[in-house]
Amino acid sequence: MTIATEQKVATSGPVPEQQSNPHREDIEPRQDSLCANPRCRKGPNGTRGVLKSQRAKYCCPYCRVDVCRRSRPKPEQVEKPKRKRRSDAKYASHTERQRAYDRGIALARDLLGLNKRR
């Protein structure tokens, strides 16, 4: 058993146009609020990124860290001390050691017969 109830809708005329929400402007990012990082290219067409809040200065953490690191003075470049040569070194350079190793591998292959052509 279903009970049908009728609801009377009062119509006093055409529906007035709704006014825009006054707080809507605060939610949407303003066009003049751009990222403070001059190298930022996250916006449309390679422009600076748009800020997500009014309090924000940078559009993302990457831009904040990028500006911070660029403004920091670089440490002085100190020359590394030259390493002492081993007293029991067999070869004068790394290249010589590699060549000797390659010669040893080639000799072992010849002895095992792996380099023979069929």
Secondary structure, 3 states (H helix, E strand, C coil): CCCCCCCCCCCCCCCCCCCCCCCHHHHCCCCCCECCCCCCCCCHHHCCCECCCCCCCCCCHHHHHHHHHHHCCCCCCCCCCCCCCCCCCCCCCHHHHHHHHHHHHHHHHHHHCCCCCC
